[in-house]
Amino acid sequence: MTSSASLNIAPLVQRADMSNKRLLLISYHFPPVGGAGVQRPLKFVKYLRQFGWDVSVLMAANPSVPVFDESLCRDLPDDLVIEKARTWEPDYRLKQQLGQQQTAKSGIVSRLKGLARATAKSAASVLLQPDPQMLWVPNALTAAKRLLARLPHDAILATAPPYSNLVLGTMLKKRTGLPLIVDYRDEWDLSSQYLENSRRDWFSRVVQERMQRSVLRQADAIVATTQGSTARLQDRARQAGSRAPAFCIFNGFDTADFEGLIQRSHKSATDRSRFRIVYTGTLWNLTNVQPVVEAVERLQQDSPELLDHLELVFVGRKTPEQTSLLNRLQATRCKVEIRDYCDHSAALQLMADADALCLLLSGVPGAERVAPAKLFEYLALRKPILAITPAGETAGIVRRYFPRNHFEPHDVSGIANWLCDQLAVFPGTGRCDLDSHDEVDLTEFTRLHQAGQLAQVLNDVVTQGATSRR
């Protein structure tokens, strides 16, 4: 099998004329669930058939999630096999309400009830390792065994987070002997540090470390979304005693998603009085908006008249801390538009209507190995990208196309100067660093290409397994 550095499909060889194999995809989150994490498994399902693989999906019947997006269902094949299993988790909004309840209410009875709820919640979170989605695993295991009994499969792919998907994958491998590929959309260790409501106590760290080592030992192949994460997981696998190879398959974009978008060229920017910068996605501790806010505040002090030509649009979920930061922008002269999550096609149109797109990644340990999924859709739109990220993989990709548009999170002066430069000539004919890159080849980041890469991994794993059984 090829290594992460050499995995490549050149040219893409589609195998629709051959007898297809079948893959079981374990994905707790799947359409109509919305959000960036759903795109990767969805697009694998959409395109794998062209490379000789049909897919069955095992998903949650009643997922406890913050957003749904029915528009994503348009990509599902009409004959897709979907097996659903119910989870015992409470509804997402109920979980949020319980998490926000105050325990310091008047009256001893109320305080005791609040203490009891807090104690129960803490105990449950400690027991539910690696994540609350473990409440889905018993029913999902039963449903998967039922599906595998009635329909032959050739391999299992478990994608995470949630990391209980990977645990479920190992259970099924032990019972069926099918080769297991684990797909890390995010590194387990990084998610444990930064995801909302994740457990950071010593007990959880020890338990999850053992769980991950078990997953890596059971895996026949490991897939990650950046070269840095791939190398890190390969090291972790070797430390766990696993010989499973690791491969990098980036996140990407689906060219079909951009059909019908109204692309406003930069020259038409003179039709508007404001330079529009759009950010899409969740704002939280790994995508902190503080550098943007501080840069705008600096312009408010130094050149407030320039902010009359700036419009900032933020689309997606936000933690309370990030909302507080955005509220500071109301004291400046720029126009601010804040939207909640909208469906994927609407988000793409907002991005297409921007003059520049904002990419955020906090300068926290491990972020140098992260590449936000939205980066690749930003590139597909061929719009200028204002990238505020630490040095690392994302910065390297951005600099290929926009060498002057990258700033580290601490470089507030640099960000403010970049904004000043753009606003000083807006409206107008635009600057050279705002020209679109129409001739750039982005094939490596297309979902079709990445499905071909995954098919190669699957074929190699299945072939290797068949050889070892002889």
C-alpha positions as CSV (number, residue, x, y, z in Angstrom):
1,M,0.0,0.0,0.0
2,T,1.1,3.5,-0.6
3,S,2.0,5.9,2.1
4,S,0.3,9.2,3.1
5,A,2.8,11.2,1.1
6,S,2.4,9.2,-2.1
7,L,-1.3,8.5,-2.2
8,N,-2.5,10.0,-5.5
9,I,-5.0,9.3,-8.2
10,A,-3.5,10.4,-11.5
11,P,-5.4,10.1,-13.6
12,L,-8.7,9.3,-11.9
13,V,-9.8,5.9,-13.2
14,Q,-13.6,5.4,-12.8
15,R,-14.8,1.9,-12.5
16,A,-18.6,2.1,-13.0
17,D,-18.4,-0.7,-15.5
18,M,-17.1,-3.2,-13.0
19,S,-18.9,-5.3,-10.4
20,N,-19.0,-3.0,-7.4
21,K,-17.9,-3.9,-3.8
22,R,-19.9,-2.6,-0.9
23,L,-18.8,-0.4,2.0
24,L,-20.5,0.1,5.4
25,L,-20.2,3.8,6.4
26,I,-20.7,4.5,10.1
27,S,-21.6,8.1,10.5
28,Y,-23.8,9.2,13.4
29,H,-24.2,12.6,11.6
30,F,-25.6,12.3,8.2
31,P,-28.2,14.3,6.2
32,P,-30.6,15.7,7.0
33,V,-28.2,16.6,9.8
34,G,-26.4,19.9,8.8
35,G,-23.0,21.3,9.4
36,A,-19.5,21.1,7.9
37,G,-18.8,17.6,9.3
38,V,-21.5,16.0,7.3
39,Q,-20.1,17.1,3.9
40,R,-17.2,14.6,3.9
41,P,-19.2,11.4,4.4
42,L,-22.0,12.7,2.2
43,K,-19.7,13.3,-0.7
44,F,-17.9,10.0,-0.3
45,V,-21.3,8.3,-0.6
46,K,-22.2,10.5,-3.7
47,Y,-19.0,9.6,-5.7
48,L,-17.6,6.3,-4.5
49,R,-19.9,4.4,-6.9
50,Q,-18.0,5.8,-9.8
51,F,-14.9,4.0,-8.4
52,G,-16.4,0.6,-7.9
53,W,-17.9,1.0,-4.4
54,D,-21.5,1.0,-3.4
55,V,-22.2,2.3,0.1
56,S,-24.6,1.5,3.0
57,V,-24.9,4.1,5.7
58,L,-25.5,3.5,9.4
59,M,-26.7,6.7,11.0
60,A,-28.7,7.9,14.0
61,A,-32.5,7.9,13.6
62,N,-32.9,10.7,16.1
63,P,-29.6,12.5,16.3
64,S,-29.1,15.0,19.1
65,V,-27.6,17.8,17.0
66,P,-27.9,21.6,16.8
67,V,-28.8,22.0,13.1
68,F,-30.5,20.2,10.2
69,D,-30.2,20.9,6.5
70,E,-32.7,19.1,4.2
71,S,-31.1,20.6,1.1
72,L,-28.1,18.2,1.6
73,C,-30.4,15.2,0.9
74,R,-30.4,16.1,-2.8
75,D,-27.0,14.4,-3.1
76,L,-28.2,11.1,-1.8
77,P,-28.5,8.3,-4.4
78,D,-32.1,7.1,-4.8
79,D,-31.1,3.5,-4.1
80,L,-28.8,4.3,-1.1
81,V,-29.1,1.7,1.6
82,I,-29.6,3.5,5.0
83,E,-29.9,1.7,8.3
84,K,-31.0,3.9,11.2
85,A,-30.7,3.2,14.9
86,R,-32.2,5.3,17.7
87,T,-30.0,6.9,20.3
88,W,-30.9,7.3,24.0
89,E,-29.5,10.8,24.2
90,P,-31.8,13.7,25.2
91,D,-32.8,16.2,22.5
92,Y,-30.0,18.7,21.8
93,R,-32.0,21.7,22.9
94,L,-32.9,20.0,26.2
95,K,-29.2,19.3,26.8
96,Q,-28.4,23.0,26.1
97,Q,-31.1,24.1,28.6
98,L,-29.8,21.8,31.2
99,G,-26.3,23.1,30.7
100,Q,-27.4,26.7,31.1
101,Q,-29.6,26.3,34.2
102,Q,-28.5,28.2,37.2
103,T,-28.0,26.3,40.4
104,A,-27.9,29.3,42.6
105,K,-31.6,29.8,42.8
106,S,-33.4,31.1,45.9
107,G,-34.5,28.4,48.4
108,I,-32.7,25.4,49.7
109,V,-34.9,23.0,47.8
110,S,-34.1,24.6,44.5
111,R,-30.4,24.7,45.3
112,L,-30.4,21.0,46.3
113,K,-32.3,20.1,43.0
114,G,-29.7,22.1,41.0
115,L,-26.8,20.4,42.8
116,A,-28.4,17.0,42.1
117,R,-28.8,17.8,38.4
118,A,-25.2,19.0,38.2
119,T,-23.9,15.9,40.0
120,A,-25.9,13.6,37.7
121,K,-24.8,15.4,34.6
122,S,-21.1,15.2,35.7
123,A,-21.4,11.5,36.5
124,A,-23.1,10.8,33.2
125,S,-20.4,12.7,31.2
126,V,-17.6,10.7,33.0
127,L,-19.3,7.4,32.3
128,L,-20.2,8.2,28.7
129,Q,-16.7,7.8,27.2
130,P,-15.6,9.0,24.7
131,D,-18.7,11.1,24.1
132,P,-22.5,11.1,24.7
133,Q,-23.0,9.4,21.4
134,M,-22.1,6.1,23.2
135,L,-25.8,6.0,24.0
136,W,-26.3,5.3,20.3
137,V,-23.8,2.4,20.1
138,P,-25.9,-0.5,21.5
139,N,-28.8,0.1,19.1
140,A,-26.4,0.9,16.3
141,L,-24.5,-2.4,16.9
142,T,-27.8,-4.3,16.7
143,A,-28.8,-2.5,13.5
144,A,-25.4,-3.0,11.9
145,K,-25.4,-6.7,12.6
146,R,-28.9,-7.0,11.1
147,L,-27.8,-5.1,8.0
148,L,-24.6,-7.1,7.5
149,A,-26.6,-10.4,7.9
150,R,-28.9,-9.5,5.0
151,L,-26.4,-7.8,2.7
152,P,-22.8,-8.7,2.0
153,H,-20.2,-6.0,2.6
154,D,-16.5,-5.8,1.8
155,A,-15.2,-3.2,4.3
156,I,-16.2,-0.8,7.1
157,L,-15.4,2.9,7.2
158,A,-16.0,4.7,10.5
159,T,-15.7,8.5,10.4
160,A,-15.2,10.7,13.5
161,P,-16.1,12.7,15.5
162,P,-18.0,11.5,17.4
163,Y,-15.3,9.0,18.3
164,S,-17.9,6.5,19.5
165,N,-18.2,5.8,15.7
166,L,-14.7,4.4,15.8
167,V,-15.4,2.3,18.9
168,L,-18.5,0.9,17.1
169,G,-16.3,0.2,14.0
170,T,-13.9,-1.9,16.1
171,M,-16.9,-3.9,17.6
172,L,-18.1,-4.7,14.2
173,K,-14.7,-5.7,12.9
174,K,-14.3,-8.2,15.8
175,R,-17.7,-9.7,15.0
176,T,-17.4,-9.8,11.2
177,G,-13.7,-9.9,10.3
178,L,-14.3,-7.1,7.7
179,P,-11.4,-4.7,7.2
180,L,-11.8,-1.4,9.1
181,I,-10.8,2.0,7.9
182,V,-11.0,4.8,10.4
183,D,-11.5,8.3,9.1
184,Y,-10.3,11.2,11.4
185,R,-12.1,14.3,10.3
186,D,-10.5,15.8,13.4
187,E,-7.8,14.4,15.7
188,W,-9.2,12.8,18.8
189,D,-6.7,14.5,21.0
190,L,-7.4,17.9,19.7
191,S,-11.1,17.5,19.9
192,S,-10.8,16.4,23.5
193,Q,-9.0,19.7,24.2
194,Y,-11.2,22.1,22.3
195,L,-14.6,20.8,21.5
196,E,-17.5,22.2,23.5
197,N,-18.6,20.1,26.5
198,S,-15.7,17.7,26.0
199,R,-14.2,16.0,29.1
200,R,-10.8,17.3,30.1
201,D,-10.3,15.6,33.5
202,W,-7.5,13.0,34.1
203,F,-9.9,10.1,34.2
204,S,-11.3,10.9,30.8
205,R,-7.9,11.4,29.3
206,V,-6.7,8.0,30.6
207,V,-9.9,6.2,29.4
208,Q,-9.9,7.8,26.0
209,E,-6.2,7.2,25.5
210,R,-6.8,3.5,26.0
211,M,-9.8,3.6,23.7
212,Q,-7.9,5.3,20.9
213,R,-5.0,2.8,21.2
214,S,-7.5,0.0,20.8
215,V,-9.1,1.6,17.8
216,L,-5.7,2.1,16.1
217,R,-4.7,-1.5,16.8
218,Q,-7.9,-2.7,15.2
219,A,-7.7,-0.4,12.2
220,D,-6.5,-1.8,8.8
221,A,-6.0,1.8,7.5
222,I,-6.1,5.3,8.9
223,V,-7.3,8.3,7.0
224,A,-6.9,12.0,8.1
225,T,-7.6,15.4,6.6
226,T,-4.1,17.0,6.6
227,Q,-0.6,15.8,6.2
228,G,0.3,16.9,9.7
229,S,-2.6,14.9,11.3
230,T,-1.7,11.9,9.1
231,A,1.9,11.9,10.4
232,R,0.7,12.4,14.0
233,L,-1.8,9.5,13.7
234,Q,0.8,7.3,12.1
235,D,3.1,7.8,15.0
236,R,0.2,7.2,17.5
237,A,-0.6,3.9,15.6
238,R,3.0,2.7,15.8
239,Q,3.1,3.5,19.6
240,A,-0.1,1.5,20.0
241,G,1.5,-1.5,18.2
242,S,-0.4,-1.1,15.0
243,R,1.1,-1.5,11.5
244,A,-1.9,0.2,9.8
245,P,-0.8,2.6,7.1
246,A,-2.1,6.2,7.3
247,F,-3.2,8.3,4.4
248,C,-4.1,12.0,3.9
249,I,-7.3,12.7,2.1
250,F,-8.0,16.4,2.4
251,N,-11.5,17.9,2.8
252,G,-12.6,19.5,-0.4
253,F,-15.4,20.9,-2.5
254,D,-18.0,19.5,-4.9
255,T,-18.0,21.3,-8.2
256,A,-21.7,20.5,-8.6
257,D,-22.5,22.6,-5.5
258,F,-21.4,25.7,-7.3
259,E,-23.6,25.3,-10.4
260,G,-26.2,28.0,-10.6
261,L,-24.4,30.4,-8.1
262,I,-24.5,34.0,-9.2
263,Q,-20.8,34.9,-9.2
264,R,-20.4,38.6,-8.9
265,S,-17.0,39.6,-10.4
266,H,-14.8,41.9,-8.4
267,K,-15.2,44.7,-11.0
268,S,-18.8,45.0,-10.1
269,A,-17.7,46.0,-6.6
270,T,-18.2,49.6,-7.7
271,D,-21.9,48.8,-7.6
272,R,-21.8,48.8,-3.8
273,S,-20.5,51.2,-1.3
274,R,-19.0,48.7,1.1
275,F,-16.3,46.1,0.8
276,R,-18.0,42.9,2.0
277,I,-16.1,40.2,3.9
278,V,-17.9,37.0,4.7
279,Y,-17.2,34.4,7.3
280,T,-19.1,31.1,7.3
281,G,-18.9,28.4,10.0
282,T,-18.9,28.0,13.7
283,L,-17.2,30.6,15.9
284,W,-15.7,29.0,19.0
285,N,-12.4,28.7,20.7
286,L,-10.6,27.1,17.7
287,T,-11.9,29.8,15.3
288,N,-11.7,32.9,17.5
289,V,-12.9,36.1,15.9
290,Q,-11.0,38.3,18.3
291,P,-8.2,39.3,15.9
292,V,-10.7,40.6,13.4
293,V,-12.6,42.6,16.1
294,E,-9.4,44.1,17.4
295,A,-8.2,45.0,13.9
296,V,-11.5,46.8,13.2
297,E,-11.3,48.6,16.6
298,R,-7.8,49.8,15.7
299,L,-9.1,51.2,12.4
300,Q,-11.9,52.8,14.4
301,Q,-9.3,54.7,16.4
302,D,-6.9,55.5,13.5
303,S,-9.1,55.9,10.3
304,P,-12.8,55.6,11.3
305,E,-13.9,57.0,7.9
306,L,-12.6,53.9,6.2
307,L,-15.0,51.7,8.1
308,D,-17.9,53.4,6.3
309,H,-16.9,51.2,3.4
310,L,-16.6,47.9,5.3
311,E,-19.3,45.2,5.8
312,L,-18.7,42.1,7.8
313,V,-21.0,39.1,7.5
314,F,-20.8,36.2,10.0
315,V,-22.9,33.1,9.2
316,G,-23.1,30.1,11.5
317,R,-23.3,29.0,15.1
318,K,-21.4,31.0,17.8
319,T,-20.5,30.4,21.4
320,P,-21.6,33.1,23.9
321,E,-18.0,34.3,24.2
322,Q,-17.7,34.8,20.4
323,T,-21.1,36.6,20.4
324,S,-19.8,39.0,23.0
325,L,-16.7,39.7,20.8
326,L,-19.0,40.4,17.8
327,N,-21.1,42.8,19.8
328,R,-18.0,45.0,20.3
329,L,-18.2,45.7,16.5
330,Q,-21.5,47.6,17.1
331,A,-19.4,50.4,18.6
332,T,-17.6,50.9,15.3
333,R,-18.6,52.5,12.0
334,C,-18.5,49.2,10.0
335,K,-21.7,47.4,9.0
336,V,-22.1,44.1,10.7
337,E,-24.5,41.3,9.7
338,I,-24.8,38.3,12.0
339,R,-26.8,35.2,10.8
340,D,-27.4,31.9,12.4
341,Y,-26.8,28.6,10.5
342,C,-28.3,28.6,7.0
343,D,-28.5,25.7,4.5
344,H,-25.4,24.9,2.5
345,S,-26.6,26.3,-0.8
346,A,-27.6,29.6,0.8
347,A,-24.2,29.8,2.5
348,L,-22.4,29.3,-0.8
349,Q,-24.4,32.1,-2.4
350,L,-23.4,34.4,0.4
351,M,-19.8,33.5,-0.1
352,A,-20.1,34.0,-3.9
353,D,-21.5,37.5,-3.3
354,A,-18.5,38.5,-1.1
355,D,-15.5,40.6,-2.0
356,A,-13.3,38.6,0.2
357,L,-13.7,35.5,2.5
358,C,-12.5,35.3,6.1
359,L,-10.7,32.2,7.4
360,L,-10.1,31.9,11.1
361,L,-8.0,29.4,13.1
362,S,-6.8,30.1,16.6
363,G,-3.1,29.9,17.5
364,V,-3.5,27.0,20.0
365,P,-1.3,24.0,20.2
366,G,-2.1,21.5,17.5
367,A,-3.9,24.0,15.2
368,E,-0.9,23.9,12.8
369,R,-2.2,20.4,11.8
370,V,-5.7,21.6,11.1
371,A,-7.2,22.7,7.8
372,P,-10.8,24.0,8.2
373,A,-13.2,22.3,5.7
374,K,-14.5,25.7,4.5
375,L,-11.0,26.6,3.1
376,F,-11.5,24.4,0.1
377,E,-14.9,25.9,-0.8
378,Y,-13.4,29.3,-0.4
379,L,-10.7,28.3,-2.9
380,A,-13.3,26.9,-5.3
381,L,-15.1,30.3,-5.4
382,R,-11.7,31.8,-6.4
383,K,-12.4,34.8,-4.1
384,P,-9.6,36.5,-2.1
385,I,-9.1,34.9,1.3
386,L,-8.2,36.9,4.4
387,A,-6.6,34.1,6.3
388,I,-5.9,34.5,10.0
389,T,-4.3,31.3,11.1
390,P,-1.1,30.1,12.8
391,A,1.8,28.9,10.7
392,G,1.2,25.4,9.6
393,E,-0.8,23.4,7.0
394,T,-3.6,25.9,6.4
395,A,-1.2,28.8,6.1
396,G,0.8,26.8,3.6
397,I,-2.2,26.1,1.4
398,V,-3.4,29.7,1.5
399,R,0.0,31.1,0.6
400,R,0.0,29.0,-2.6
401,Y,-2.7,31.3,-3.9
402,F,-2.7,34.5,-1.7
403,P,0.8,35.0,-0.4
404,R,0.0,38.5,0.9
405,N,-3.3,37.6,2.6
406,H,-2.1,35.5,5.5
407,F,-1.7,36.8,9.1
408,E,-1.0,35.0,12.3
409,P,-3.7,35.6,15.0
410,H,-1.5,37.8,17.1
411,D,-0.7,40.1,14.1
412,V,-3.5,42.6,14.7
413,S,-1.5,45.4,13.1
414,G,-1.0,43.4,9.9
415,I,-4.7,42.6,9.7
416,A,-5.6,46.2,10.3
417,N,-3.2,47.3,7.6
418,W,-4.6,44.8,5.1
419,L,-8.1,46.1,5.7
420,C,-6.9,49.7,5.4
421,D,-5.3,48.9,2.0
422,Q,-8.4,47.4,0.6
423,L,-10.8,50.0,2.0
424,A,-8.6,52.9,0.8
425,V,-9.2,51.9,-2.9
426,F,-12.8,50.8,-2.5
427,P,-14.9,51.3,-4.5
428,G,-12.6,51.2,-7.5
429,T,-11.0,48.9,-9.9
430,G,-9.5,46.7,-7.2
431,R,-6.0,45.6,-6.3
432,C,-3.8,42.9,-7.9
433,D,-4.0,40.7,-4.8
434,L,-7.8,40.6,-5.2
435,D,-7.7,39.1,-8.7
436,S,-9.3,35.7,-9.0
437,H,-7.2,32.7,-9.8
438,D,-9.1,31.3,-12.7
439,E,-6.3,29.3,-14.1
440,V,-5.3,27.5,-10.9
441,D,-5.8,23.8,-10.9
442,L,-7.7,22.7,-7.8
443,T,-8.4,19.1,-8.9
444,E,-6.7,17.7,-5.8
445,F,-9.4,19.3,-3.6
446,T,-12.4,18.1,-5.5
447,R,-14.7,15.6,-3.8
448,L,-14.6,13.4,-6.9
449,H,-10.8,13.1,-6.7
450,Q,-11.0,12.4,-3.0
451,A,-13.5,9.7,-3.5
452,G,-11.1,8.1,-5.9
453,Q,-8.3,8.3,-3.3
454,L,-10.6,6.6,-0.7
455,A,-11.5,3.9,-3.3
456,Q,-7.8,3.2,-3.8
457,V,-7.3,2.8,0.0
458,L,-10.4,0.5,0.2
459,N,-9.2,-1.6,-2.7
460,D,-5.7,-2.0,-1.2
461,V,-7.1,-2.9,2.2
462,V,-9.5,-5.5,0.8
463,T,-6.8,-7.0,-1.5
464,Q,-4.3,-7.2,1.4
465,G,-6.9,-8.8,3.6
466,A,-7.8,-11.4,0.9
467,T,-4.1,-12.2,0.5
468,S,-3.4,-12.6,4.2
469,R,-6.3,-15.1,4.5
470,R,-4.9,-17.4,1.8
